[in-house]
Amino acid sequence: MKSIVAALVVLSLTTISCSDESPKTNESPKTDESPTTNKSEIESKSLPGAGSRVDSSGVDNSITKVTGLVVKPSGPKEVNLTWNSVPDATTYWIYRDKYVPAIITKTNYADRSVRPGTTYTYSIAPVVNGVLGPKSVAVTVTTPR
């Protein structure tokens, strides 16, 4: 799971540059100085594809959603997923309930980490130009006992 967290897409970079101004020896810093002095300048830059369409969760809703998601159990311990490709998508995040058990490059996935007689809800999100797109419509399935 740590590798999945490490794989999260960073949508903005922050660069901090500090000026060379520093207090002279034996000189106390001014206490009435406002916090907006020019001692540091922070500039935020967006990555390509990460425009104003990116919401607070880091999802670019202008990216096409995955369509045609079909989820079928193929036994008590396996669920098969297939979906239509999204133009320019390089990877797909597989969501099962609240978790991301896989990030893959194909348009099909066999989830072999399910339990018999359990209900799961799946959705898929594409990644285009390094930016996460919106989740597909969710599909719920129950594995046989």
N, C-alpha and C positions, 0 to 999 in steps of 0.2 A: 504494500500500500504506500510505503514511503516513496517508492520510485514513481508512482502515479502522481503523488503530490508534487514531487520534484519536476514532473513533466508539465505542470500547469503553465499555461501560456502567460507570459508577462506582457501586458498591454501597453505599458508606458515606462519610459526610462526617466530617471531624475538625475540631473547633473548638478552638483553643487560646486561653485567656485568661490573662494574666499579671497578678499583683498589682502595686500601685504601690510595694511595698516594695523599696527599693534601699539599698545601703550608704551611710552618711553619708560626707561628704567626709573624707578622711584615715583612713578606717576600712577595714581589710582584711577581705575576706570570711572567714568562719570556715571552716577547713579540715576540721573534724570534723562539719560539717553533713551530714545524710543526704540522699541524692538524692530522698527522698520528701517534701521540705519543701513547703509550700504556695505556693511561688513560681510554679508554673504548674499549671493544672488542665486535664486533657485529657478531653474528653467525646466519645464516639463515638455518632453517631446513624445509624440505618438509614433508608434511603429507603423510601417506600411500596412494598410488595410484596417488599422484600428482608428477609425474616425469617430465622429460624434455619435454614430449609431451604436456604439458599444455601451451597454448598460452597466450598472454598478456591479453586476456579477461577472463582468468580463465577456459577455456574449454580444456578438455583432448580429443584431436582428435583421440586417439587410442580406445576410447570407441565406441562400435557399434552404428550406427545411428538407430533411429526408422524408420521402414519401414511400408508400407501398410497403410499410413494415408488416411482415408476416411473422408471427411467433407461434411455433407448434412444439409441443412436447414430443420427443421421439422415444420416450420411455420414462420410467420413474426418476432417472438420474441425469437426464439430458434434455435441453431445450434448444431447438434450432431457430435461428433468426435469419431472415433475408430482407433486403430493402433495395430500392432504386438508388443509383449513384447520384451524387451532387456534382455539377460541373466544377472542376478545379479542386475538388476535395482531395487532400493528401492522406488524411486519416479520419477515422470515425471513433467517437467515444461511445461505448456501450454503457448505458445506464440500466442498472437493475435495482429497483426501488430507489434508495438514496445513494447507492454506491456505484463506482465505475470499476467493474471487474476486468475490463479490457479496453485497450486502445489499439485498433487494428487498421489495416490498409485495404481490406477486402470489403465486399458488400454482403457477406454472410458470416455467421458466427455460431459455433456450437458451445453452449454453456453447459459444462459438465460438472459444475460445482453446485448443482441444485439438489434438493431433497425430495423424496417421494411425498405426495399429498400436500404440497406446499404451493401457495399462490404467490406469483411474482409479477411485477409490473416493469416492462421494458420500454425504453425510448433510445433513440440514436441522435447524436449531434455531430455534424461534419466540422472538420477543420480546414479552412481555406486560407492560404497565404499566412499560415501560422496563427490564425485567429479562429477562436471557437464560435461556431454558429449556434442557432437555437435548436432545442430538442424537438424531435418529431412528436407526433401524436403518440401518446402512451398506449401500449397494448398489454392486457393482463392475461395471464395463463396460469392454470393449475396443473401441476405434474400429477400423473396417476400414482396410486398407491402401490 
